[in-house]
Amino acid sequence: MQKTAFVTLFVTMFLIMLGFGIIIPHLNYFVMKMGATPSQLGLLIALYPAMQFLFSPLFGRWSDKIGRRPIMLVGLVGNTIALLSFGLSRSLLHLFLARAFWGTTTASLMPTVTAYVADITDDEHRGQGMGLIGASVGLGFIAGPAFGAIFGDLHHWSFITAGIVSGLNTLFVLLFLSEPTDRNKASADQSNLSPLTMFTHPLAPLFLVTFISSFAFAGIETIFPLFIKHRWGYGTREIAIIFVVAGLISVLIQGGAIGRLINRFGEFSLVLVGLLSTVIGLTILPQATGFLTVTVYFCLASIGNIIIRPTNTAWVSKRAETEQGTVIGLMNSHLSLGRVFGPITSGMLYAGLEKSSVASGFLNRFLQMPDPIQTDSAHLNLLQLTISVFDLPYIPLAAGLLITTLLLVRPLLKIWES
């Protein structure tokens, strides 16, 4: 492992995620302050990964052909411009335009950084390398939300500050990161991979793992701030604390344990553990009774995502052999696709349930329960431990994730044994 390059990548990813972490406590509230509905919020959040879905394979292929460093710089410059534009926006239209540009340019970052790690690690240390990069992400989520909380209701300043951090990060990469000396390049045939290839690729089951895990967790992230605000009146401060705790857990798992766990138990076992952990967390999250339990249950759901990301990435990278950027770009498209449909699905469910829409009415009749919107507060308290107006989005997410996990066991085992 090239330690100097790896340290530079670690710092770079930390600063990227520090910027994302700063805006996490503010994004939903800033958009809602602009007058967005929950459905519009879901669409806005989904726009970012939608653009990444389209452009990740392209940037991954370019990083194989042109180089890792120039593609990373493109993403960092775009990230800086987009964050500043988002913070200075004064209308929903401007937010949507900034979000689209943001997703397009930053589609280059994760595939390229991950491919860079694959370039400078062997199979034995691949999981450890991916885990350490994941730990830098966790550190960013620890420091970012904690720092972002100081802005209080001045939501736009969090985006401007994150943009400044991204600008400094761009200078850091420009000055200290060099191109890997043994970069894996795509062959002529491999360079023709397109986003559609991910549905027929031999590693498609691994791509699907990325999709379903990101779909479920993105669904959580979209409605979680609204869920805790409407149910308990929590806001920016509580969101920051919860994400700091989740970030600490991420650092402990990905920074110190994930490499050893992969070498001992294998990617197949860890991926299944991660998926089932997310299912359990989603199932019990609606039963939280206050700040302590909602934090514990949210962290349980996030542990699944924390385990899956580096484990599945290491698994894909080992099977890819060459064309690291291209194949990881395809995997990242699945990640982005999940982050497109997860927010849209959960946002529509949440908005529909708030308004006692057809969906909520059907679910409540199916469960032989009165409409929550028309039920008095005393009756709602009795229903709180079963299902309520703020709970239902989590149940379909958990059920869908469980069913898909069971269907994927055999294809994943086949890849593992091949």
N, C-alpha and C positions, 0 to 999 in steps of 0.2 A: 504494500500500500504506500502510495506517495504521500507522506505525512504533511508536507507543506501545502500541497494542493488541497488535501482533504481538510485541513484546518481552515483554509481560505473559503472552501465551499461551506463548511459548517457555519462560519461567521456570516457568509452571504445569505444562507437560508434563514439563519436567526434574524437578520435584519429584515428580510422579506416578510417573515411571519410576525415580527414585531409590529410592522406597519399594519398587517391584517388584524393583529390582536388589538391594536389601539382603536380600530373602528368597530370591532365586534359589539361592544356594549351600545353603540350609537346607530348602527346601520338601520335596523328596523324602526327605531323611534324617529330617526331623521326622515326616513321615507314617509312614515305615517304622519309626521308633522307637516309634510308637503301636501297632505290630503289624500294619500293613497289608501285604497281599501285593502283588506287582507289578500284578496285575489290579485290585485295589482302588485302588492308587495311580493307575492309568490312569483309572478311573472318577471318582475324586475330582478329578483334574486336568481331566477332561472336563466335570464339572458346571459349572464356572465359565463356559466358553464356551457351554454348553447354555443357560444362563439368558440370556446375552447374545444368543444366536440368537433367543430369544423376545422379548426386550425392546428390542433395538437399534432396529428400525423404529419402535416405539412412541415411544421417547425422541427419535428423529430427527424424527418428525412433530411431537411436542410442541415441540421446539426451533424448528421452523418457525413454529408457531402462537403459542407463549407467549413464546419468547425463548431465546437461547443461554445467557446468564448464569444464570438460575434453574435451568435443567436441569443445567448444570455443577456448581452448588452442591449439588444433590441427589446427584449422583454422588460428589462429594468427601466429603460427610458420610457417605454409605454406605460409602465406601472406608475411612474412618477407623474407623468402628464395626466393620466386618468384620475389619480387620487386628488390632485389639485383641482381638476375640473369638477369632480364630484362634490368637493367641499365648497366650491364657489357657485354651484348650481342653485337656481332659484325657482325652478319649475320641474314638474314630473318629466316633461319632455327632455330637458337637459340631463336629468338623472339617467334616463333610458339611453340617451346617446353616449354619455360618459361610461355607462356600464357596458355597453356594446364594445366600445373601443378598449376598455379595460380588459375584457375577456379575450379579445382578439390578440392583443400584444402579449399578455401574460401567459397565453397558451404555450409560449416557448420555454417557460421557466422550469416547471417540474420535469417534463420529459428530458430536457437538456441536462439539468443537474443530476437526475437519476442516471442518465447514460454516462455522464462524466464519472460518477461513482463506480459504475460497472467497468469503465475503462481502466480504473486504477486499483481494482481489487480482483483477487482470484476467487474461485468458487467457495473456498473454505471461509474466507473473510467477507463474502458478499453480503450475507445477512447482517453481520456486525456493522458493515458500512452503511447499509440502508437503515439500520436501526439508529445509528448515531445521527444520520441526517434527520431521521424522524424525531430524535431527541432535540435537535436544534429547533425543529418546528414546535415541539412542546415548550421549550424555553421561551420562544416567541409568544406563545399563548399564555405563558405565565406573566411575563413582563408587560406584554401589550395591553391586555384588559385592565391590569392594575394601573398602568399609566393612563390609559384612556378614561378611566373612571374620574380622574381629576377634572375633566372638562365639564362634568355635570350635564346640564341641559344645553350647553354650547356645542351641539353635535357637529356642526360644520368644521369647527376647529380641529376635531380629531382627524378628519380627512386631510386637512392642510398639513397638520403635523406629520401624518403618515407619509404624505407626499415628500416632505423635506427629508425624512428618514430614507425613503427610496432613492432620492437624489444623491445622498451621501453614499448609499450602498453602490450606486452606479459608479461613482468615482473610485470606491474601494476595489471593485472588480476590475476596472480599467487599469488600475495601478498594480494590483497584486496577483491577479489570476492569469496564468498562462495556459495555452492550449495543451491538453494531455499529449505526451510524446507517443503513446501507443494507442491512439484513438482507433476504435473499430469502425470501419467504413462499410457502407452498404454496397452490395454488388449491383450490377446493372439491373437485374431482375427485381431484387429486393427494393431498389429505389423507386419502383413503380407502385408500391403499396399505396392504397387509398383508404379513406375511412370505411368504405363498404367492405374492404378486405377483412375487417375485424370480425365479421359475422361468419366467415368461412375459414379463418385462420386455424391451424392445428392447436393453437393455444386459446381458442375461443372460450372454453370453460373457465379458464383463469381470468379472462377478460370479463366474463359474466359475474364472477365473484366480485370483481371491482365494481361492476355496475350495481348489483343488488345491495352491497354494503353502503355504497355512496348514496343510492336512492333512499335507503332507510334513514341514514344519519342526516342527510340533507333535509329530509322531511321533519326530523326532530328539530334541527337548528332553526328552521323557518318559523315554526309555530311556538317554539319554547319560550321566547321572550314574551309573546302575547299570552301564552298559557299562564305563566307565573304572575304576569301583571294583572290579568283579569281575575285570577283565582285568589291571589294573596296580596295584590297591590305592590309586588316587587318591581324594581326598576334597574337603572344602570348599575348601581352599587352591587346589588345581589347577583346580577348577570356576571359582573367582573369577578366576584369571589368564586362563583361556580366554575367559570372557565379557568381561573388560576388553579383551583384544585385539580381539575381535569388535566391541565397542563403539567402539573407536578407528577401526576400518575403517568402521563405520557413519557416524561423524561426518565422516570424510574424504570419503566418497561423497555422503552426503545433504546435508551442510552446505556443500560447496564445488562439487561436480561435477554433481549430478543435474539441476539446472535447465538448465545449459548442454547437457548430454547430451540432454535431452528436446527442447530447441529445435533441436539439430543433427540428431539421428537419428530423433526421433519416438517416441511411446509404443509403437507396434507393435513396432519393432525391439528396444527396451530390455526389454519384457516377455518376448520370446522369449529374449533373452540371459539374463535372470534365471532363467527356468524351466530352461534348459539348464545353467546354472551349478549350480543345486540338484541336478539329476540327476547331474552329474559328481561333486559333493561327496558325495552319498549313496553312489554306487557305490564310491568309493575309500576312504571313511571306515573300513570294516572292515579295510582293509589297513594301517592305521596300525601302526607298530612301537614307538611310544613317545610321550612328551609332545610333542615338537616336531612330529612328523608328525600326531598326532591334533589338535593345535591348528590346523595349517595346513589340514587337510582339513575340519575343522569350520567354519573361517572361510570356506572356499571355498563350502560349502553355504549358509552364512548370507549371503554376498554376494548370492546370488540373491534371497533374501527382502528384503534391504536395497534392492535395485534395484526390485523389483516393487511394494513397498508405496507409496512416493510416486508412482511412475510411473503405476500403475493408478488410484490415487486421483485424481491430476490429470486423467487421461483421463476417468474417470467424471464428475468435477465439471464438466469442460468440456461434456460431452454433456448433463448434467442441466439446464443453463440456469437454471431456478428450482428449487424444492423441494429445495435442496441437502441439508438435514438428512434429509429423507425418503429420498432415493435413496442417500445415503451410509450411512444406517442400514440399508437393504437390503443394500448391499455388505458392511457390517460383520456382518450376519447370516451371509453366506457365510463370512466370516473366522471367525466363531464356530463355524459348523457344521464347518469343517475342523478347528478346535481341539477339537471334540467327538470326532470319529471318528478323528483322528490318534492321540491318546493311547490311546484304547480299543484300536485296532488294534495299535499297537506294543506296548502293555502286555500284551495277550493273546498275541501272538507270542512276546514275551520270556519270559513266565511259562510258556507251553507248551513252549518250547525248553529252559528250565531243567529242566523235569520230564520231558523226552523224551516229550512228548505225541504225539497222533496227527499233529499238524501237522509236528512235527520229524521224526518217523519217516518220514512220507511224503516230505518234502523230501530227507532223507538217502538213502532208497531210490531216489528219482527221480534223484539225483545219483550213485547207485551208491557211496555212502560209508557207512562204519560209523556206528552211533549214537554221537554225541560223548560221551554220558554213560557209555557202556560201553567207551569207548576209553581205552587207557592214555595217560599223559602224553606219552610219546615220540611216539606216533602223533598226538596232538593237535597237537604242535609242527609236524609235517609238514603237517597240514591247515590250519594257521593262516593261510597265505597264500592259501587258496582259500575255505573257508567253515567256520565253527565255531559252537558253541553261542551265542556272543555276537554273531555277525555277521548272521544271516539276516534279522532285521527290516528292515535297511537295503535289502536287495536287492529285496523286493516293493515298498517305497516308491519306490525309484528307477524300477523297471519301470513301475509304475502312473502315475507322474508323466510319464514319457517318452511313453507311449501317449496319455495325455490331452492332452498338449501338442501332439502331432501332429494329433490330432482337432480341436483348437481353432484351428489356424493359419488355416484358411479363413474361419470365422466372424469371427475377429478382423480379418483383412484386409478383410472386407466392411465392418465398422464403420469401420475406418481410412479406407477409400476413399469412404465415404458423405458 
